[in-house]
Amino acid sequence: MAKSKTDETIGYAQALEELEAILQELEESDVDVDKLATHVQRASQLIELCRERIGKAKLQIEEVVKGLAQE
């Protein structure tokens, strides 16, 4: 999935906030069907971005812990 320019600079917290806003809008009973696909696609991109950021953070933490164990 192609990343947008903003995805390169958006932080995890910002992505999470945007996801929450999308979820809140989707939970409303009068969701605009024309916007539904766009929201779902954007949510998918944001979830992928969050998973990627979490994965990178996990690797960094594991490297730090590994370094501490060797000392």
N, CA, C and O atoms as a Maestro MAE file, in Angstrom:
{
 s_m_m2io_version
 :::
 2.0.0
}

f_m_ct {
 s_m_title
 :::
 protein
 m_atom[284] {
  # First column is atom index #
  i_m_mmod_type
  r_m_x_coord
  r_m_y_coord
  r_m_z_coord
  i_m_residue_number
  s_m_chain_name
  s_m_pdb_residue_name
  s_m_pdb_atom_name
  i_m_atomic_number
  :::
  1 25 0.842 -1.169 0.000 1 A "MET " " N  " 7
  2 3 0.000 0.000 0.000 1 A "MET " " CA " 6
  3 2 0.889 1.235 0.000 1 A "MET " " C  " 6
  4 15 1.817 1.337 0.802 1 A "MET " " O  " 8
  5 25 0.614 2.142 -0.871 2 A "ALA " " N  " 7
  6 3 1.437 3.336 -0.997 2 A "ALA " " CA " 6
  7 2 1.225 4.249 0.203 2 A "ALA " " C  " 6
  8 15 0.105 4.436 0.679 2 A "ALA " " O  " 8
  9 25 2.305 4.797 0.663 3 A "LYS " " N  " 7
  10 3 2.231 5.710 1.794 3 A "LYS " " CA " 6
  11 2 2.092 7.124 1.265 3 A "LYS " " C  " 6
  12 15 2.719 7.493 0.271 3 A "LYS " " O  " 8
  13 25 1.271 7.908 1.933 4 A "SER " " N  " 7
  14 3 1.154 9.303 1.536 4 A "SER " " CA " 6
  15 2 2.308 10.084 2.153 4 A "SER " " C  " 6
  16 15 2.971 9.613 3.077 4 A "SER " " O  " 8
  17 25 2.532 11.262 1.636 5 A "LYS " " N  " 7
  18 3 3.611 12.115 2.124 5 A "LYS " " CA " 6
  19 2 3.443 12.387 3.617 5 A "LYS " " C  " 6
  20 15 4.427 12.425 4.356 5 A "LYS " " O  " 8
  21 25 2.199 12.577 4.062 6 A "THR " " N  " 7
  22 3 1.976 12.870 5.476 6 A "THR " " CA " 6
  23 2 2.305 11.678 6.359 6 A "THR " " C  " 6
  24 15 2.682 11.856 7.517 6 A "THR " " O  " 8
  25 25 2.168 10.454 5.830 7 A "ASP " " N  " 7
  26 3 2.476 9.275 6.622 7 A "ASP " " CA " 6
  27 2 3.954 9.199 6.985 7 A "ASP " " C  " 6
  28 15 4.314 8.556 7.972 7 A "ASP " " O  " 8
  29 25 4.807 9.840 6.209 8 A "GLU " " N  " 7
  30 3 6.241 9.829 6.492 8 A "GLU " " CA " 6
  31 2 6.565 10.708 7.699 8 A "GLU " " C  " 6
  32 15 7.585 10.505 8.357 8 A "GLU " " O  " 8
  33 25 5.711 11.675 7.992 9 A "THR " " N  " 7
  34 3 6.001 12.609 9.073 9 A "THR " " CA " 6
  35 2 5.019 12.493 10.241 9 A "THR " " C  " 6
  36 15 5.260 13.052 11.311 9 A "THR " " O  " 8
  37 25 3.933 11.783 10.044 10 A "ILE " " N  " 7
  38 3 2.932 11.664 11.105 10 A "ILE " " CA " 6
  39 2 3.457 10.766 12.218 10 A "ILE " " C  " 6
  40 15 4.078 9.735 11.961 10 A "ILE " " O  " 8
  41 25 3.204 11.166 13.437 11 A "GLY " " N  " 7
  42 3 3.648 10.383 14.576 11 A "GLY " " CA " 6
  43 2 2.619 9.336 14.968 11 A "GLY " " C  " 6
  44 15 1.477 9.369 14.510 11 A "GLY " " O  " 8
  45 25 3.033 8.415 15.814 12 A "TYR " " N  " 7
  46 3 2.156 7.342 16.275 12 A "TYR " " CA " 6
  47 2 0.923 7.924 16.966 12 A "TYR " " C  " 6
  48 15 -0.200 7.498 16.695 12 A "TYR " " O  " 8
  49 25 1.127 8.886 17.846 13 A "ALA " " N  " 7
  50 3 0.011 9.474 18.591 13 A "ALA " " CA " 6
  51 2 -0.973 10.164 17.649 13 A "ALA " " C  " 6
  52 15 -2.187 10.075 17.836 13 A "ALA " " O  " 8
  53 25 -0.444 10.851 16.638 14 A "GLN " " N  " 7
  54 3 -1.305 11.516 15.666 14 A "GLN " " CA " 6
  55 2 -2.105 10.494 14.859 14 A "GLN " " C  " 6
  56 15 -3.287 10.702 14.588 14 A "GLN " " O  " 8
  57 25 -1.466 9.405 14.483 15 A "ALA " " N  " 7
  58 3 -2.145 8.355 13.731 15 A "ALA " " CA " 6
  59 2 -3.256 7.750 14.572 15 A "ALA " " C  " 6
  60 15 -4.351 7.487 14.075 15 A "ALA " " O  " 8
  61 25 -2.970 7.532 15.833 16 A "LEU " " N  " 7
  62 3 -3.960 6.963 16.746 16 A "LEU " " CA " 6
  63 2 -5.146 7.909 16.915 16 A "LEU " " C  " 6
  64 15 -6.296 7.471 16.928 16 A "LEU " " O  " 8
  65 25 -4.868 9.194 17.042 17 A "GLU " " N  " 7
  66 3 -5.943 10.190 17.156 17 A "GLU " " CA " 6
  67 2 -6.822 10.182 15.910 17 A "GLU " " C  " 6
  68 15 -8.049 10.228 16.006 17 A "GLU " " O  " 8
  69 25 -6.188 10.124 14.742 18 A "GLU " " N  " 7
  70 3 -6.943 10.104 13.495 18 A "GLU " " CA " 6
  71 2 -7.787 8.832 13.397 18 A "GLU " " C  " 6
  72 15 -8.934 8.875 12.951 18 A "GLU " " O  " 8
  73 25 -7.216 7.709 13.813 19 A "LEU " " N  " 7
  74 3 -7.973 6.455 13.823 19 A "LEU " " CA " 6
  75 2 -9.192 6.554 14.739 19 A "LEU " " C  " 6
  76 15 -10.279 6.098 14.383 19 A "LEU " " O  " 8
  77 25 -9.012 7.141 15.901 20 A "GLU " " N  " 7
  78 3 -10.122 7.295 16.840 20 A "GLU " " CA " 6
  79 2 -11.212 8.185 16.257 20 A "GLU " " C  " 6
  80 15 -12.399 7.915 16.440 20 A "GLU " " O  " 8
  81 25 -10.814 9.247 15.552 21 A "ALA " " N  " 7
  82 3 -11.787 10.137 14.928 21 A "ALA " " CA " 6
  83 2 -12.570 9.406 13.828 21 A "ALA " " C  " 6
  84 15 -13.782 9.575 13.701 21 A "ALA " " O  " 8
  85 25 -11.865 8.598 13.043 22 A "ILE " " N  " 7
  86 3 -12.530 7.815 11.998 22 A "ILE " " CA " 6
  87 2 -13.503 6.832 12.628 22 A "ILE " " C  " 6
  88 15 -14.636 6.700 12.167 22 A "ILE " " O  " 8
  89 25 -13.074 6.143 13.673 23 A "LEU " " N  " 7
  90 3 -13.921 5.181 14.357 23 A "LEU " " CA " 6
  91 2 -15.174 5.845 14.908 23 A "LEU " " C  " 6
  92 15 -16.278 5.315 14.783 23 A "LEU " " O  " 8
  93 25 -14.993 6.991 15.509 24 A "GLN " " N  " 7
  94 3 -16.131 7.718 16.069 24 A "GLN " " CA " 6
  95 2 -17.129 8.070 14.967 24 A "GLN " " C  " 6
  96 15 -18.338 7.931 15.152 24 A "GLN " " O  " 8
  97 25 -16.623 8.523 13.828 25 A "GLU " " N  " 7
  98 3 -17.509 8.874 12.716 25 A "GLU " " CA " 6
  99 2 -18.214 7.637 12.159 25 A "GLU " " C  " 6
  100 15 -19.391 7.697 11.804 25 A "GLU " " O  " 8
  101 25 -17.492 6.517 12.084 26 A "LEU " " N  " 7
  102 3 -18.088 5.291 11.564 26 A "LEU " " CA " 6
  103 2 -19.140 4.713 12.514 26 A "LEU " " C  " 6
  104 15 -20.058 4.022 12.073 26 A "LEU " " O  " 8
  105 25 -19.012 4.989 13.801 27 A "GLU " " N  " 7
  106 3 -19.971 4.493 14.778 27 A "GLU " " CA " 6
  107 2 -21.291 5.248 14.742 27 A "GLU " " C  " 6
  108 15 -22.291 4.773 15.281 27 A "GLU " " O  " 8
  109 25 -21.304 6.418 14.113 28 A "GLU " " N  " 7
  110 3 -22.545 7.177 14.000 28 A "GLU " " CA " 6
  111 2 -23.491 6.441 13.064 28 A "GLU " " C  " 6
  112 15 -23.065 5.802 12.102 28 A "GLU " " O  " 8
  113 25 -24.752 6.540 13.356 29 A "SER " " N  " 7
  114 3 -25.742 5.797 12.575 29 A "SER " " CA " 6
  115 2 -25.957 6.375 11.180 29 A "SER " " C  " 6
  116 15 -26.438 5.670 10.293 29 A "SER " " O  " 8
  117 25 -25.615 7.629 10.973 30 A "ASP " " N  " 7
  118 3 -25.849 8.256 9.669 30 A "ASP " " CA " 6
  119 2 -24.547 8.469 8.894 30 A "ASP " " C  " 6
  120 15 -24.268 9.572 8.423 30 A "ASP " " O  " 8
  121 25 -23.759 7.408 8.768 31 A "VAL " " N  " 7
  122 3 -22.486 7.477 8.053 31 A "VAL " " CA " 6
  123 2 -22.759 7.675 6.567 31 A "VAL " " C  " 6
  124 15 -23.587 6.976 5.983 31 A "VAL " " O  " 8
  125 25 -22.071 8.613 5.968 32 A "ASP " " N  " 7
  126 3 -22.178 8.855 4.532 32 A "ASP " " CA " 6
  127 2 -21.504 7.698 3.808 32 A "ASP " " C  " 6
  128 15 -20.297 7.491 3.941 32 A "ASP " " O  " 8
  129 25 -22.285 6.948 3.045 33 A "VAL " " N  " 7
  130 3 -21.774 5.764 2.356 33 A "VAL " " CA " 6
  131 2 -20.641 6.125 1.394 33 A "VAL " " C  " 6
  132 15 -19.721 5.332 1.194 33 A "VAL " " O  " 8
  133 25 -20.704 7.298 0.808 34 A "ASP " " N  " 7
  134 3 -19.655 7.720 -0.119 34 A "ASP " " CA " 6
  135 2 -18.318 7.908 0.597 34 A "ASP " " C  " 6
  136 15 -17.258 7.730 -0.004 34 A "ASP " " O  " 8
  137 25 -18.369 8.261 1.860 35 A "LYS " " N  " 7
  138 3 -17.141 8.457 2.638 35 A "LYS " " CA " 6
  139 2 -16.651 7.168 3.282 35 A "LYS " " C  " 6
  140 15 -15.495 7.077 3.695 35 A "LYS " " O  " 8
  141 25 -17.520 6.180 3.366 36 A "LEU " " N  " 7
  142 3 -17.207 4.945 4.080 36 A "LEU " " CA " 6
  143 2 -15.946 4.271 3.543 36 A "LEU " " C  " 6
  144 15 -15.042 3.951 4.315 36 A "LEU " " O  " 8
  145 25 -15.877 4.054 2.241 37 A "ALA " " N  " 7
  146 3 -14.708 3.385 1.649 37 A "ALA " " CA " 6
  147 2 -13.436 4.187 1.879 37 A "ALA " " C  " 6
  148 15 -12.380 3.619 2.155 37 A "ALA " " O  " 8
  149 25 -13.535 5.487 1.767 38 A "THR " " N  " 7
  150 3 -12.371 6.350 1.989 38 A "THR " " CA " 6
  151 2 -11.893 6.241 3.428 38 A "THR " " C  " 6
  152 15 -10.694 6.139 3.688 38 A "THR " " O  " 8
  153 25 -12.838 6.263 4.364 39 A "HIS " " N  " 7
  154 3 -12.474 6.152 5.781 39 A "HIS " " CA " 6
  155 2 -11.842 4.796 6.092 39 A "HIS " " C  " 6
  156 15 -10.849 4.715 6.814 39 A "HIS " " O  " 8
  157 25 -12.420 3.745 5.545 40 A "VAL " " N  " 7
  158 3 -11.887 2.409 5.799 40 A "VAL " " CA " 6
  159 2 -10.489 2.269 5.210 40 A "VAL " " C  " 6
  160 15 -9.610 1.676 5.834 40 A "VAL " " O  " 8
  161 25 -10.280 2.807 4.023 41 A "GLN " " N  " 7
  162 3 -8.950 2.749 3.397 41 A "GLN " " CA " 6
  163 2 -7.936 3.531 4.223 41 A "GLN " " C  " 6
  164 15 -6.826 3.048 4.447 41 A "GLN " " O  " 8
  165 25 -8.294 4.723 4.679 42 A "ARG " " N  " 7
  166 3 -7.387 5.536 5.487 42 A "ARG " " CA " 6
  167 2 -7.091 4.850 6.817 42 A "ARG " " C  " 6
  168 15 -5.951 4.853 7.283 42 A "ARG " " O  " 8
  169 25 -8.114 4.265 7.424 43 A "ALA " " N  " 7
  170 3 -7.912 3.549 8.680 43 A "ALA " " CA " 6
  171 2 -6.930 2.403 8.485 43 A "ALA " " C  " 6
  172 15 -6.080 2.155 9.341 43 A "ALA " " O  " 8
  173 25 -7.044 1.711 7.371 44 A "SER " " N  " 7
  174 3 -6.125 0.612 7.062 44 A "SER " " CA " 6
  175 2 -4.690 1.123 6.954 44 A "SER " " C  " 6
  176 15 -3.766 0.486 7.460 44 A "SER " " O  " 8
  177 25 -4.501 2.254 6.305 45 A "GLN " " N  " 7
  178 3 -3.172 2.852 6.179 45 A "GLN " " CA " 6
  179 2 -2.622 3.238 7.545 45 A "GLN " " C  " 6
  180 15 -1.447 3.010 7.833 45 A "GLN " " O  " 8
  181 25 -3.461 3.817 8.378 46 A "LEU " " N  " 7
  182 3 -3.020 4.247 9.701 46 A "LEU " " CA " 6
  183 2 -2.679 3.052 10.590 46 A "LEU " " C  " 6
  184 15 -1.713 3.100 11.353 46 A "LEU " " O  " 8
  185 25 -3.459 1.992 10.495 47 A "ILE " " N  " 7
  186 3 -3.169 0.781 11.273 47 A "ILE " " CA " 6
  187 2 -1.832 0.200 10.841 47 A "ILE " " C  " 6
  188 15 -1.029 -0.214 11.678 47 A "ILE " " O  " 8
  189 25 -1.592 0.170 9.535 48 A "GLU " " N  " 7
  190 3 -0.308 -0.337 9.020 48 A "GLU " " CA " 6
  191 2 0.846 0.522 9.535 48 A "GLU " " C  " 6
  192 15 1.884 0.000 9.939 48 A "GLU " " O  " 8
  193 25 0.659 1.830 9.516 49 A "LEU " " N  " 7
  194 3 1.690 2.753 10.002 49 A "LEU " " CA " 6
  195 2 1.962 2.510 11.491 49 A "LEU " " C  " 6
  196 15 3.120 2.468 11.908 49 A "LEU " " O  " 8
  197 25 0.911 2.352 12.286 50 A "CYS " " N  " 7
  198 3 1.079 2.113 13.730 50 A "CYS " " CA " 6
  199 2 1.808 0.798 13.982 50 A "CYS " " C  " 6
  200 15 2.702 0.732 14.825 50 A "CYS " " O  " 8
  201 25 1.429 -0.237 13.260 51 A "ARG " " N  " 7
  202 3 2.104 -1.533 13.418 51 A "ARG " " CA " 6
  203 2 3.590 -1.424 13.066 51 A "ARG " " C  " 6
  204 15 4.445 -1.999 13.740 51 A "ARG " " O  " 8
  205 25 3.874 -0.688 12.017 52 A "GLU " " N  " 7
  206 3 5.266 -0.497 11.595 52 A "GLU " " CA " 6
  207 2 6.055 0.242 12.673 52 A "GLU " " C  " 6
  208 15 7.178 -0.140 13.002 52 A "GLU " " O  " 8
  209 25 5.460 1.302 13.218 53 A "ARG " " N  " 7
  210 3 6.137 2.079 14.263 53 A "ARG " " CA " 6
  211 2 6.358 1.232 15.511 53 A "ARG " " C  " 6
  212 15 7.423 1.296 16.127 53 A "ARG " " O  " 8
  213 25 5.358 0.440 15.886 54 A "ILE " " N  " 7
  214 3 5.489 -0.433 17.058 54 A "ILE " " CA " 6
  215 2 6.584 -1.466 16.815 54 A "ILE " " C  " 6
  216 15 7.378 -1.749 17.712 54 A "ILE " " O  " 8
  217 25 6.632 -2.029 15.616 55 A "GLY " " N  " 7
  218 3 7.656 -3.019 15.275 55 A "GLY " " CA " 6
  219 2 9.055 -2.437 15.365 55 A "GLY " " C  " 6
  220 15 9.967 -3.076 15.890 55 A "GLY " " O  " 8
  221 25 9.226 -1.216 14.849 56 A "LYS " " N  " 7
  222 3 10.535 -0.557 14.914 56 A "LYS " " CA " 6
  223 2 10.932 -0.270 16.356 56 A "LYS " " C  " 6
  224 15 12.083 -0.468 16.748 56 A "LYS " " O  " 8
  225 25 9.966 0.197 17.138 57 A "ALA " " N  " 7
  226 3 10.255 0.481 18.548 57 A "ALA " " CA " 6
  227 2 10.636 -0.798 19.285 57 A "ALA " " C  " 6
  228 15 11.548 -0.797 20.111 57 A "ALA " " O  " 8
  229 25 9.936 -1.886 18.983 58 A "LYS " " N  " 7
  230 3 10.234 -3.167 19.624 58 A "LYS " " CA " 6
  231 2 11.659 -3.607 19.310 58 A "LYS " " C  " 6
  232 15 12.383 -4.059 20.197 58 A "LYS " " O  " 8
  233 25 12.064 -3.475 18.040 59 A "LEU " " N  " 7
  234 3 13.428 -3.852 17.654 59 A "LEU " " CA " 6
  235 2 14.463 -2.997 18.374 59 A "LEU " " C  " 6
  236 15 15.485 -3.507 18.834 59 A "LEU " " O  " 8
  237 25 14.195 -1.693 18.472 60 A "GLN " " N  " 7
  238 3 15.124 -0.802 19.168 60 A "GLN " " CA " 6
  239 2 15.239 -1.177 20.645 60 A "GLN " " C  " 6
  240 15 16.335 -1.183 21.205 60 A "GLN " " O  " 8
  241 25 14.122 -1.484 21.263 61 A "ILE " " N  " 7
  242 3 14.128 -1.863 22.678 61 A "ILE " " CA " 6
  243 2 14.893 -3.168 22.870 61 A "ILE " " C  " 6
  244 15 15.673 -3.306 23.812 61 A "ILE " " O  " 8
  245 25 14.665 -4.122 21.973 62 A "GLU " " N  " 7
  246 3 15.368 -5.402 22.072 62 A "GLU " " CA " 6
  247 2 16.869 -5.206 21.936 62 A "GLU " " C  " 6
  248 15 17.637 -5.880 22.623 62 A "GLU " " O  " 8
  249 25 17.303 -4.311 21.079 63 A "GLU " " N  " 7
  250 3 18.740 -4.031 20.900 63 A "GLU " " CA " 6
  251 2 19.319 -3.407 22.176 63 A "GLU " " C  " 6
  252 15 20.424 -3.753 22.595 63 A "GLU " " O  " 8
  253 25 18.573 -2.495 22.782 64 A "VAL " " N  " 7
  254 3 19.046 -1.866 24.024 64 A "VAL " " CA " 6
  255 2 19.160 -2.905 25.131 64 A "VAL " " C  " 6
  256 15 20.161 -2.951 25.847 64 A "VAL " " O  " 8
  257 25 18.140 -3.733 25.269 65 A "VAL " " N  " 7
  258 3 18.150 -4.768 26.310 65 A "VAL " " CA " 6
  259 2 19.275 -5.752 26.055 65 A "VAL " " C  " 6
  260 15 19.951 -6.180 26.991 65 A "VAL " " O  " 8
  261 25 19.479 -6.110 24.813 66 A "LYS " " N  " 7
  262 3 20.558 -7.032 24.443 66 A "LYS " " CA " 6
  263 2 21.913 -6.411 24.817 66 A "LYS " " C  " 6
  264 15 22.795 -7.102 25.326 66 A "LYS " " O  " 8
  265 25 22.070 -5.131 24.565 67 A "GLY " " N  " 7
  266 3 23.309 -4.434 24.912 67 A "GLY " " CA " 6
  267 2 23.529 -4.391 26.413 67 A "GLY " " C  " 6
  268 15 24.655 -4.540 26.889 67 A "GLY " " O  " 8
  269 25 22.452 -4.187 27.154 68 A "LEU " " N  " 7
  270 3 22.578 -4.163 28.608 68 A "LEU " " CA " 6
  271 2 22.933 -5.530 29.169 68 A "LEU " " C  " 6
  272 15 23.688 -5.636 30.135 68 A "LEU " " O  " 8
  273 25 22.394 -6.560 28.570 69 A "ALA " " N  " 7
  274 3 22.680 -7.928 29.034 69 A "ALA " " CA " 6
  275 2 24.132 -8.309 28.804 69 A "ALA " " C  " 6
  276 15 24.687 -9.117 29.550 69 A "ALA " " O  " 8
  277 25 24.753 -7.735 27.779 70 A "GLN " " N  " 7
  278 3 26.137 -8.065 27.450 70 A "GLN " " CA " 6
  279 2 27.122 -7.347 28.346 70 A "GLN " " C  " 6
  280 15 28.282 -7.748 28.453 70 A "GLN " " O  " 8
  281 25 26.667 -6.294 28.988 71 A "GLU " " N  " 7
  282 3 27.582 -5.504 29.845 71 A "GLU " " CA " 6
  283 2 27.882 -6.172 31.144 71 A "GLU " " C  " 6
  284 15 28.630 -5.631 31.958 71 A "GLU " " O  " 8
  :::
 }
 m_bond[283] {
  # First column is bond index #
  i_m_from
  i_m_to
  i_m_order
  :::
  1 1 2 1
  2 2 3 1
  3 3 4 2
  4 3 5 1
  5 5 6 1
  6 6 7 1
  7 7 8 2
  8 7 9 1
  9 9 10 1
  10 10 11 1
  11 11 12 2
  12 11 13 1
  13 13 14 1
  14 14 15 1
  15 15 16 2
  16 15 17 1
  17 17 18 1
  18 18 19 1
  19 19 20 2
  20 19 21 1
  21 21 22 1
  22 22 23 1
  23 23 24 2
  24 23 25 1
  25 25 26 1
  26 26 27 1
  27 27 28 2
  28 27 29 1
  29 29 30 1
  30 30 31 1
  31 31 32 2
  32 31 33 1
  33 33 34 1
  34 34 35 1
  35 35 36 2
  36 35 37 1
  37 37 38 1
  38 38 39 1
  39 39 40 2
  40 39 41 1
  41 41 42 1
  42 42 43 1
  43 43 44 2
  44 43 45 1
  45 45 46 1
  46 46 47 1
  47 47 48 2
  48 47 49 1
  49 49 50 1
  50 50 51 1
  51 51 52 2
  52 51 53 1
  53 53 54 1
  54 54 55 1
  55 55 56 2
  56 55 57 1
  57 57 58 1
  58 58 59 1
  59 59 60 2
  60 59 61 1
  61 61 62 1
  62 62 63 1
  63 63 64 2
  64 63 65 1
  65 65 66 1
  66 66 67 1
  67 67 68 2
  68 67 69 1
  69 69 70 1
  70 70 71 1
  71 71 72 2
  72 71 73 1
  73 73 74 1
  74 74 75 1
  75 75 76 2
  76 75 77 1
  77 77 78 1
  78 78 79 1
  79 79 80 2
  80 79 81 1
  81 81 82 1
  82 82 83 1
  83 83 84 2
  84 83 85 1
  85 85 86 1
  86 86 87 1
  87 87 88 2
  88 87 89 1
  89 89 90 1
  90 90 91 1
  91 91 92 2
  92 91 93 1
  93 93 94 1
  94 94 95 1
  95 95 96 2
  96 95 97 1
  97 97 98 1
  98 98 99 1
  99 99 100 2
  100 99 101 1
  101 101 102 1
  102 102 103 1
  103 103 104 2
  104 103 105 1
  105 105 106 1
  106 106 107 1
  107 107 108 2
  108 107 109 1
  109 109 110 1
  110 110 111 1
  111 111 112 2
  112 111 113 1
  113 113 114 1
  114 114 115 1
  115 115 116 2
  116 115 117 1
  117 117 118 1
  118 118 119 1
  119 119 120 2
  120 119 121 1
  121 121 122 1
  122 122 123 1
  123 123 124 2
  124 123 125 1
  125 125 126 1
  126 126 127 1
  127 127 128 2
  128 127 129 1
  129 129 130 1
  130 130 131 1
  131 131 132 2
  132 131 133 1
  133 133 134 1
  134 134 135 1
  135 135 136 2
  136 135 137 1
  137 137 138 1
  138 138 139 1
  139 139 140 2
  140 139 141 1
  141 141 142 1
  142 142 143 1
  143 143 144 2
  144 143 145 1
  145 145 146 1
  146 146 147 1
  147 147 148 2
  148 147 149 1
  149 149 150 1
  150 150 151 1
  151 151 152 2
  152 151 153 1
  153 153 154 1
  154 154 155 1
  155 155 156 2
  156 155 157 1
  157 157 158 1
  158 158 159 1
  159 159 160 2
  160 159 161 1
  161 161 162 1
  162 162 163 1
  163 163 164 2
  164 163 165 1
  165 165 166 1
  166 166 167 1
  167 167 168 2
  168 167 169 1
  169 169 170 1
  170 170 171 1
  171 171 172 2
  172 171 173 1
  173 173 174 1
  174 174 175 1
  175 175 176 2
  176 175 177 1
  177 177 178 1
  178 178 179 1
  179 179 180 2
  180 179 181 1
  181 181 182 1
  182 182 183 1
  183 183 184 2
  184 183 185 1
  185 185 186 1
  186 186 187 1
  187 187 188 2
  188 187 189 1
  189 189 190 1
  190 190 191 1
  191 191 192 2
  192 191 193 1
  193 193 194 1
  194 194 195 1
  195 195 196 2
  196 195 197 1
  197 197 198 1
  198 198 199 1
  199 199 200 2
  200 199 201 1
  201 201 202 1
  202 202 203 1
  203 203 204 2
  204 203 205 1
  205 205 206 1
  206 206 207 1
  207 207 208 2
  208 207 209 1
  209 209 210 1
  210 210 211 1
  211 211 212 2
  212 211 213 1
  213 213 214 1
  214 214 215 1
  215 215 216 2
  216 215 217 1
  217 217 218 1
  218 218 219 1
  219 219 220 2
  220 219 221 1
  221 221 222 1
  222 222 223 1
  223 223 224 2
  224 223 225 1
  225 225 226 1
  226 226 227 1
  227 227 228 2
  228 227 229 1
  229 229 230 1
  230 230 231 1
  231 231 232 2
  232 231 233 1
  233 233 234 1
  234 234 235 1
  235 235 236 2
  236 235 237 1
  237 237 238 1
  238 238 239 1
  239 239 240 2
  240 239 241 1
  241 241 242 1
  242 242 243 1
  243 243 244 2
  244 243 245 1
  245 245 246 1
  246 246 247 1
  247 247 248 2
  248 247 249 1
  249 249 250 1
  250 250 251 1
  251 251 252 2
  252 251 253 1
  253 253 254 1
  254 254 255 1
  255 255 256 2
  256 255 257 1
  257 257 258 1
  258 258 259 1
  259 259 260 2
  260 259 261 1
  261 261 262 1
  262 262 263 1
  263 263 264 2
  264 263 265 1
  265 265 266 1
  266 266 267 1
  267 267 268 2
  268 267 269 1
  269 269 270 1
  270 270 271 1
  271 271 272 2
  272 271 273 1
  273 273 274 1
  274 274 275 1
  275 275 276 2
  276 275 277 1
  277 277 278 1
  278 278 279 1
  279 279 280 2
  280 279 281 1
  281 281 282 1
  282 282 283 1
  283 283 284 2
  :::
 }
}
